[in-house]
Amino acid sequence: MRRTRRNLHPIWGLLIIVSAVLLLPSVIEWMDAQDAKRMRQINAEIREAEASMDRAAAALCRAELGPGAQALWTHQGDLVCRPAVLTAGGAQ
């Protein structure tokens, strides 16, 4: 009986290794799906924050320069307010 137990140890170890190798792709796929879901959530939060910041910038520019003022962003991330452009007919 002792002889049989000793002979089973390598088999159990091999079964554990094979099981781990077979399950690994499923675990990786699940982790990738979770990462993709979290990235979509983060991107949605960023878009929402950017839209809120754009609305606040537009309101600030309108308050400073009046209706029709434009809120623009530089490459460095600075806010630039431009006054409304008037045409010869007086329309904006």
A tleap script that builds the chain and sets N, CA, C and O, in Angstrom:
source leaprc.protein.ff14SB
mol = sequence {
  NMET ARG ARG THR ARG ARG ASN LEU HIE PRO
  ILE TRP GLY LEU LEU ILE ILE VAL SER ALA
  VAL LEU LEU LEU PRO SER VAL ILE GLU TRP
  MET ASP ALA GLN ASP ALA LYS ARG MET ARG
  GLN ILE ASN ALA GLU ILE ARG GLU ALA GLU
  ALA SER MET ASP ARG ALA ALA ALA ALA LEU
  CYS ARG ALA GLU LEU GLY PRO GLY ALA GLN
  ALA LEU TRP THR HIE GLN GLY ASP LEU VAL
  CYS ARG PRO ALA VAL LEU THR ALA GLY GLY
  ALA CGLN
}
set mol.1.N position { 0.816 -1.197 0.000 }
set mol.1.CA position { 0.000 0.000 0.000 }
set mol.1.C position { 0.858 1.259 0.000 }
set mol.1.O position { 0.511 2.238 -0.661 }
set mol.2.N position { 1.938 1.252 0.706 }
set mol.2.CA position { 2.818 2.408 0.711 }
set mol.2.C position { 3.389 2.669 -0.675 }
set mol.2.O position { 3.544 3.816 -1.094 }
set mol.3.N position { 3.689 1.624 -1.354 }
set mol.3.CA position { 4.262 1.745 -2.688 }
set mol.3.C position { 3.290 2.478 -3.616 }
set mol.3.O position { 3.714 3.310 -4.418 }
set mol.4.N position { 2.013 2.182 -3.515 }
set mol.4.CA position { 1.000 2.801 -4.372 }
set mol.4.C position { 0.888 4.288 -4.072 }
set mol.4.O position { 0.787 5.091 -5.000 }
set mol.5.N position { 0.903 4.671 -2.823 }
set mol.5.CA position { 0.808 6.084 -2.457 }
set mol.5.C position { 1.967 6.883 -3.035 }
set mol.5.O position { 1.775 7.975 -3.569 }
set mol.6.N position { 3.152 6.341 -2.925 }
set mol.6.CA position { 4.316 7.034 -3.451 }
set mol.6.C position { 4.212 7.212 -4.958 }
set mol.6.O position { 4.634 8.238 -5.491 }
set mol.7.N position { 3.674 6.258 -5.624 }
set mol.7.CA position { 3.564 6.336 -7.080 }
set mol.7.C position { 2.490 7.331 -7.522 }
set mol.7.O position { 2.530 7.805 -8.658 }
set mol.8.N position { 1.531 7.658 -6.651 }
set mol.8.CA position { 0.459 8.584 -7.022 }
set mol.8.C position { 0.871 10.049 -6.914 }
set mol.8.O position { 0.263 10.897 -7.568 }
set mol.9.N position { 1.866 10.370 -6.124 }
set mol.9.CA position { 2.276 11.766 -5.951 }
set mol.9.C position { 2.642 12.439 -7.275 }
set mol.9.O position { 2.168 13.548 -7.523 }
set mol.10.N position { 3.451 11.835 -8.130 }
set mol.10.CA position { 3.759 12.481 -9.405 }
set mol.10.C position { 2.519 12.637 -10.296 }
set mol.10.O position { 2.413 13.607 -11.047 }
set mol.11.N position { 1.599 11.697 -10.215 }
set mol.11.CA position { 0.387 11.774 -11.035 }
set mol.11.C position { -0.479 12.942 -10.586 }
set mol.11.O position { -1.007 13.680 -11.417 }
set mol.12.N position { -0.631 13.116 -9.253 }
set mol.12.CA position { -1.423 14.240 -8.747 }
set mol.12.C position { -0.781 15.572 -9.139 }
set mol.12.O position { -1.466 16.511 -9.543 }
set mol.13.N position { 0.511 15.633 -9.015 }
set mol.13.CA position { 1.229 16.853 -9.404 }
set mol.13.C position { 1.042 17.157 -10.874 }
set mol.13.O position { 0.822 18.307 -11.253 }
set mol.14.N position { 1.129 16.131 -11.702 }
set mol.14.CA position { 0.932 16.304 -13.142 }
set mol.14.C position { -0.497 16.748 -13.447 }
set mol.14.O position { -0.707 17.605 -14.305 }
set mol.15.N position { -1.478 16.175 -12.756 }
set mol.15.CA position { -2.868 16.574 -12.963 }
set mol.15.C position { -3.097 18.040 -12.577 }
set mol.15.O position { -3.829 18.758 -13.258 }
set mol.16.N position { -2.476 18.471 -11.499 }
set mol.16.CA position { -2.612 19.866 -11.070 }
set mol.16.C position { -1.999 20.802 -12.102 }
set mol.16.O position { -2.589 21.830 -12.435 }
set mol.17.N position { -0.832 20.460 -12.604 }
set mol.17.CA position { -0.170 21.293 -13.615 }
set mol.17.C position { -0.988 21.355 -14.892 }
set mol.17.O position { -1.172 22.433 -15.457 }
set mol.18.N position { -1.483 20.211 -15.357 }
set mol.18.CA position { -2.294 20.171 -16.583 }
set mol.18.C position { -3.572 20.985 -16.390 }
set mol.18.O position { -3.972 21.720 -17.292 }
set mol.19.N position { -4.212 20.866 -15.239 }
set mol.19.CA position { -5.436 21.639 -14.965 }
set mol.19.C position { -5.144 23.129 -14.987 }
set mol.19.O position { -5.910 23.908 -15.554 }
set mol.20.N position { -4.053 23.521 -14.380 }
set mol.20.CA position { -3.689 24.940 -14.355 }
set mol.20.C position { -3.428 25.455 -15.764 }
set mol.20.O position { -3.858 26.556 -16.108 }
set mol.21.N position { -2.739 24.686 -16.571 }
set mol.21.CA position { -2.440 25.096 -17.949 }
set mol.21.C position { -3.720 25.198 -18.768 }
set mol.21.O position { -3.861 26.103 -19.590 }
set mol.22.N position { -4.651 24.280 -18.549 }
set mol.22.CA position { -5.905 24.309 -19.305 }
set mol.22.C position { -6.807 25.461 -18.870 }
set mol.22.O position { -7.545 26.008 -19.688 }
set mol.23.N position { -6.756 25.833 -17.593 }
set mol.23.CA position { -7.600 26.912 -17.088 }
set mol.23.C position { -7.004 28.300 -17.327 }
set mol.23.O position { -7.725 29.298 -17.307 }
set mol.24.N position { -5.716 28.363 -17.548 }
set mol.24.CA position { -5.047 29.646 -17.701 }
set mol.24.C position { -5.644 30.527 -18.796 }
set mol.24.O position { -5.855 31.712 -18.540 }
set mol.25.N position { -5.929 30.029 -19.993 }
set mol.25.CA position { -6.530 30.900 -21.015 }
set mol.25.C position { -7.887 31.475 -20.590 }
set mol.25.O position { -8.197 32.624 -20.905 }
set mol.26.N position { -8.677 30.700 -19.892 }
set mol.26.CA position { -9.972 31.190 -19.426 }
set mol.26.C position { -9.793 32.303 -18.403 }
set mol.26.O position { -10.514 33.300 -18.427 }
set mol.27.N position { -8.842 32.131 -17.518 }
set mol.27.CA position { -8.578 33.149 -16.495 }
set mol.27.C position { -8.065 34.423 -17.163 }
set mol.27.O position { -8.490 35.522 -16.805 }
set mol.28.N position { -7.171 34.288 -18.114 }
set mol.28.CA position { -6.637 35.459 -18.825 }
set mol.28.C position { -7.740 36.163 -19.588 }
set mol.28.O position { -7.809 37.392 -19.577 }
set mol.29.N position { -8.595 35.415 -20.243 }
set mol.29.CA position { -9.715 36.012 -20.987 }
set mol.29.C position { -10.648 36.769 -20.040 }
set mol.29.O position { -11.101 37.868 -20.362 }
set mol.30.N position { -10.931 36.194 -18.892 }
set mol.30.CA position { -11.795 36.856 -17.911 }
set mol.30.C position { -11.141 38.140 -17.413 }
set mol.30.O position { -11.811 39.164 -17.280 }
set mol.31.N position { -9.845 38.095 -17.139 }
set mol.31.CA position { -9.139 39.281 -16.667 }
set mol.31.C position { -9.121 40.365 -17.745 }
set mol.31.O position { -9.277 41.546 -17.437 }
set mol.32.N position { -8.934 39.974 -19.003 }
set mol.32.CA position { -8.960 40.940 -20.101 }
set mol.32.C position { -10.335 41.591 -20.217 }
set mol.32.O position { -10.433 42.796 -20.451 }
set mol.33.N position { -11.391 40.805 -20.055 }
set mol.33.CA position { -12.750 41.344 -20.123 }
set mol.33.C position { -12.989 42.337 -18.985 }
set mol.33.O position { -13.616 43.376 -19.185 }
set mol.34.N position { -12.492 42.017 -17.802 }
set mol.34.CA position { -12.640 42.927 -16.667 }
set mol.34.C position { -11.857 44.221 -16.896 }
set mol.34.O position { -12.338 45.310 -16.584 }
set mol.35.N position { -10.649 44.090 -17.442 }
set mol.35.CA position { -9.838 45.272 -17.747 }
set mol.35.C position { -10.527 46.148 -18.791 }
set mol.35.O position { -10.553 47.372 -18.660 }
set mol.36.N position { -11.086 45.520 -19.829 }
set mol.36.CA position { -11.766 46.275 -20.883 }
set mol.36.C position { -12.991 46.994 -20.324 }
set mol.36.O position { -13.266 48.137 -20.689 }
set mol.37.N position { -13.718 46.330 -19.447 }
set mol.37.CA position { -14.898 46.947 -18.829 }
set mol.37.C position { -14.487 48.153 -17.997 }
set mol.37.O position { -15.129 49.201 -18.065 }
set mol.38.N position { -13.436 48.016 -17.222 }
set mol.38.CA position { -12.965 49.123 -16.377 }
set mol.38.C position { -12.460 50.276 -17.243 }
set mol.38.O position { -12.687 51.440 -16.913 }
set mol.39.N position { -11.783 49.968 -18.338 }
set mol.39.CA position { -11.301 51.026 -19.234 }
set mol.39.C position { -12.466 51.778 -19.869 }
set mol.39.O position { -12.394 52.995 -20.043 }
set mol.40.N position { -13.541 51.067 -20.218 }
set mol.40.CA position { -14.734 51.740 -20.766 }
set mol.40.C position { -15.338 52.676 -19.720 }
set mol.40.O position { -15.765 53.784 -20.045 }
set mol.41.N position { -15.373 52.228 -18.468 }
set mol.41.CA position { -15.900 53.080 -17.392 }
set mol.41.C position { -15.028 54.318 -17.200 }
set mol.41.O position { -15.543 55.426 -17.045 }
set mol.42.N position { -13.731 54.134 -17.209 }
set mol.42.CA position { -12.811 55.258 -17.035 }
set mol.42.C position { -12.955 56.241 -18.187 }
set mol.42.O position { -12.995 57.452 -17.971 }
set mol.43.N position { -13.033 55.725 -19.413 }
set mol.43.CA position { -13.186 56.599 -20.579 }
set mol.43.C position { -14.490 57.381 -20.522 }
set mol.43.O position { -14.519 58.555 -20.889 }
set mol.44.N position { -15.567 56.750 -20.068 }
set mol.44.CA position { -16.845 57.452 -19.938 }
set mol.44.C position { -16.739 58.559 -18.889 }
set mol.44.O position { -17.272 59.651 -19.085 }
set mol.45.N position { -16.059 58.284 -17.788 }
set mol.45.CA position { -15.872 59.302 -16.748 }
set mol.45.C position { -15.033 60.467 -17.273 }
set mol.45.O position { -15.319 61.625 -16.971 }
set mol.46.N position { -14.008 60.162 -18.052 }
set mol.46.CA position { -13.164 61.220 -18.628 }
set mol.46.C position { -13.970 62.078 -19.591 }
set mol.46.O position { -13.888 63.305 -19.544 }
set mol.47.N position { -14.756 61.441 -20.471 }
set mol.47.CA position { -15.585 62.208 -21.421 }
set mol.47.C position { -16.570 63.099 -20.679 }
set mol.47.O position { -16.792 64.245 -21.070 }
set mol.48.N position { -17.160 62.574 -19.611 }
set mol.48.CA position { -18.114 63.353 -18.818 }
set mol.48.C position { -17.418 64.549 -18.160 }
set mol.48.O position { -17.960 65.654 -18.146 }
set mol.49.N position { -16.229 64.328 -17.621 }
set mol.49.CA position { -15.481 65.415 -16.975 }
set mol.49.C position { -15.069 66.471 -18.000 }
set mol.49.O position { -15.138 67.668 -17.722 }
set mol.50.N position { -14.641 66.028 -19.185 }
set mol.50.CA position { -14.253 66.984 -20.236 }
set mol.50.C position { -15.446 67.805 -20.697 }
set mol.50.O position { -15.321 69.012 -20.908 }
set mol.51.N position { -16.594 67.173 -20.855 }
set mol.51.CA position { -17.798 67.904 -21.274 }
set mol.51.C position { -18.195 68.922 -20.213 }
set mol.51.O position { -18.582 70.044 -20.542 }
set mol.52.N position { -18.103 68.542 -18.957 }
set mol.52.CA position { -18.424 69.461 -17.865 }
set mol.52.C position { -17.455 70.641 -17.866 }
set mol.52.O position { -17.868 71.784 -17.673 }
set mol.53.N position { -16.182 70.368 -18.079 }
set mol.53.CA position { -15.182 71.422 -18.108 }
set mol.53.C position { -15.415 72.356 -19.304 }
set mol.53.O position { -15.254 73.570 -19.182 }
set mol.54.N position { -15.792 71.792 -20.453 }
set mol.54.CA position { -16.088 72.621 -21.627 }
set mol.54.C position { -17.293 73.523 -21.378 }
set mol.54.O position { -17.294 74.692 -21.766 }
set mol.55.N position { -18.321 72.972 -20.727 }
set mol.55.CA position { -19.501 73.792 -20.414 }
set mol.55.C position { -19.142 74.929 -19.460 }
set mol.55.O position { -19.591 76.060 -19.641 }
set mol.56.N position { -18.338 74.629 -18.452 }
set mol.56.CA position { -17.918 75.655 -17.493 }
set mol.56.C position { -17.059 76.711 -18.176 }
set mol.56.O position { -17.199 77.898 -17.884 }
set mol.57.N position { -16.181 76.306 -19.072 }
set mol.57.CA position { -15.325 77.245 -19.793 }
set mol.57.C position { -16.167 78.151 -20.686 }
set mol.57.O position { -15.930 79.357 -20.750 }
set mol.58.N position { -17.147 77.573 -21.374 }
set mol.58.CA position { -18.026 78.371 -22.242 }
set mol.58.C position { -18.807 79.384 -21.404 }
set mol.58.O position { -18.950 80.538 -21.807 }
set mol.59.N position { -19.304 78.972 -20.261 }
set mol.59.CA position { -20.044 79.885 -19.384 }
set mol.59.C position { -19.133 81.005 -18.887 }
set mol.59.O position { -19.556 82.159 -18.818 }
set mol.60.N position { -17.898 80.679 -18.542 }
set mol.60.CA position { -16.950 81.688 -18.078 }
set mol.60.C position { -16.652 82.700 -19.189 }
set mol.60.O position { -16.630 83.907 -18.949 }
set mol.61.N position { -16.425 82.202 -20.390 }
set mol.61.CA position { -16.134 83.103 -21.511 }
set mol.61.C position { -17.337 83.999 -21.825 }
set mol.61.O position { -17.170 85.185 -22.107 }
set mol.62.N position { -18.532 83.440 -21.776 }
set mol.62.CA position { -19.730 84.256 -22.009 }
set mol.62.C position { -19.865 85.319 -20.924 }
set mol.62.O position { -20.246 86.454 -21.212 }
set mol.63.N position { -19.559 84.962 -19.687 }
set mol.63.CA position { -19.651 85.925 -18.581 }
set mol.63.C position { -18.611 87.033 -18.742 }
set mol.63.O position { -18.879 88.188 -18.410 }
set mol.64.N position { -17.446 86.692 -19.243 }
set mol.64.CA position { -16.376 87.684 -19.396 }
set mol.64.C position { -16.547 88.547 -20.638 }
set mol.64.O position { -16.344 89.760 -20.585 }
set mol.65.N position { -16.924 87.922 -21.770 }
set mol.65.CA position { -16.926 88.637 -23.050 }
set mol.65.C position { -18.305 88.789 -23.680 }
set mol.65.O position { -18.432 89.394 -24.744 }
set mol.66.N position { -19.321 88.260 -23.050 }
set mol.66.CA position { -20.671 88.399 -23.568 }
set mol.66.C position { -21.096 87.231 -24.436 }
set mol.66.O position { -20.327 86.300 -24.674 }
set mol.67.N position { -22.348 87.295 -24.909 }
set mol.67.CA position { -22.883 86.192 -25.721 }
set mol.67.C position { -22.074 85.993 -27.001 }
set mol.67.O position { -21.569 86.949 -27.591 }
set mol.68.N position { -21.966 84.764 -27.405 }
set mol.68.CA position { -21.253 84.433 -28.638 }
set mol.68.C position { -19.760 84.237 -28.439 }
set mol.68.O position { -19.061 83.862 -29.381 }
set mol.69.N position { -19.258 84.481 -27.245 }
set mol.69.CA position { -17.827 84.284 -26.989 }
set mol.69.C position { -17.490 82.804 -27.118 }
set mol.69.O position { -18.297 81.933 -26.792 }
set mol.70.N position { -16.282 82.542 -27.599 }
set mol.70.CA position { -15.838 81.171 -27.791 }
set mol.70.C position { -14.824 80.795 -26.725 }
set mol.70.O position { -13.970 81.597 -26.346 }
set mol.71.N position { -14.931 79.583 -26.258 }
set mol.71.CA position { -13.949 79.033 -25.319 }
set mol.71.C position { -13.067 78.064 -26.097 }
set mol.71.O position { -13.556 77.082 -26.655 }
set mol.72.N position { -11.785 78.340 -26.131 }
set mol.72.CA position { -10.825 77.500 -26.846 }
set mol.72.C position { -9.740 77.050 -25.875 }
set mol.72.O position { -9.460 77.720 -24.881 }
set mol.73.N position { -9.142 75.917 -26.177 }
set mol.73.CA position { -8.080 75.377 -25.341 }
set mol.73.C position { -6.783 75.332 -26.143 }
set mol.73.O position { -6.785 74.921 -27.304 }
set mol.74.N position { -5.668 75.754 -25.527 }
set mol.74.CA position { -4.366 75.656 -26.174 }
set mol.74.C position { -3.850 74.232 -26.039 }
set mol.74.O position { -4.433 73.413 -25.329 }
set mol.75.N position { -2.750 73.947 -26.728 }
set mol.75.CA position { -2.131 72.616 -26.612 }
set mol.75.C position { -1.588 72.376 -25.212 }
set mol.75.O position { -1.436 71.233 -24.781 }
set mol.76.N position { -1.299 73.465 -24.506 }
set mol.76.CA position { -0.792 73.334 -23.139 }
set mol.76.C position { -1.932 73.171 -22.132 }
set mol.76.O position { -1.684 72.938 -20.949 }
set mol.77.N position { -3.186 73.294 -22.597 }
set mol.77.CA position { -4.326 73.120 -21.711 }
set mol.77.C position { -4.838 74.411 -21.096 }
set mol.77.O position { -5.646 74.382 -20.168 }
set mol.78.N position { -4.371 75.546 -21.611 }
set mol.78.CA position { -4.839 76.836 -21.106 }
set mol.78.C position { -6.124 77.242 -21.819 }
set mol.78.O position { -6.312 76.949 -22.999 }
set mol.79.N position { -7.002 77.918 -21.088 }
set mol.79.CA position { -8.263 78.400 -21.647 }
set mol.79.C position { -8.043 79.765 -22.296 }
set mol.79.O position { -7.424 80.651 -21.707 }
set mol.80.N position { -8.556 79.921 -23.511 }
set mol.80.CA position { -8.504 81.193 -24.222 }
set mol.80.C position { -9.937 81.547 -24.596 }
set mol.80.O position { -10.633 80.753 -25.229 }
set mol.81.N position { -10.374 82.736 -24.207 }
set mol.81.CA position { -11.715 83.204 -24.552 }
set mol.81.C position { -11.598 84.186 -25.716 }
set mol.81.O position { -10.809 85.130 -25.669 }
set mol.82.N position { -12.388 83.954 -26.749 }
set mol.82.CA position { -12.411 84.859 -27.895 }
set mol.82.C position { -13.780 85.518 -27.970 }
set mol.82.O position { -14.801 84.850 -27.808 }
set mol.83.N position { -13.809 86.824 -28.213 }
set mol.83.CA position { -15.096 87.483 -28.324 }
set mol.83.C position { -15.838 87.045 -29.574 }
set mol.83.O position { -15.251 86.482 -30.498 }
set mol.84.N position { -17.134 87.310 -29.590 }
set mol.84.CA position { -17.955 86.954 -30.744 }
set mol.84.C position { -17.488 87.764 -31.946 }
set mol.84.O position { -17.075 88.916 -31.814 }
set mol.85.N position { -17.560 87.148 -33.111 }
set mol.85.CA position { -17.176 87.826 -34.348 }
set mol.85.C position { -18.422 88.470 -34.940 }
set mol.85.O position { -19.429 87.799 -35.169 }
set mol.86.N position { -18.350 89.758 -35.182 }
set mol.86.CA position { -19.487 90.475 -35.769 }
set mol.86.C position { -19.235 90.648 -37.260 }
set mol.86.O position { -18.133 90.996 -37.685 }
set mol.87.N position { -20.274 90.400 -38.041 }
set mol.87.CA position { -20.168 90.607 -39.477 }
set mol.87.C position { -20.638 91.999 -39.818 }
set mol.87.O position { -21.124 92.723 -38.950 }
set mol.88.N position { -20.497 92.387 -41.090 }
set mol.88.CA position { -20.876 93.721 -41.532 }
set mol.88.C position { -22.352 93.990 -41.291 }
set mol.88.O position { -22.742 95.131 -41.044 }
set mol.89.N position { -23.173 92.957 -41.361 }
set mol.89.CA position { -24.611 93.126 -41.159 }
set mol.89.C position { -24.995 93.154 -39.687 }
set mol.89.O position { -26.162 93.380 -39.364 }
set mol.90.N position { -24.064 92.936 -38.808 }
set mol.90.CA position { -24.354 92.954 -37.382 }
set mol.90.C position { -24.740 91.612 -36.829 }
set mol.90.O position { -24.925 91.476 -35.619 }
set mol.91.N position { -24.870 90.600 -37.688 }
set mol.91.CA position { -25.212 89.257 -37.214 }
set mol.91.C position { -23.958 88.554 -36.724 }
set mol.91.O position { -22.851 88.853 -37.171 }
set mol.92.N position { -24.136 87.638 -35.823 }
set mol.92.CA position { -22.994 86.896 -35.294 }
set mol.92.C position { -22.786 85.622 -36.081 }
set mol.92.O position { -21.867 84.857 -35.786 }
savepdb mol mol.pdb
quit
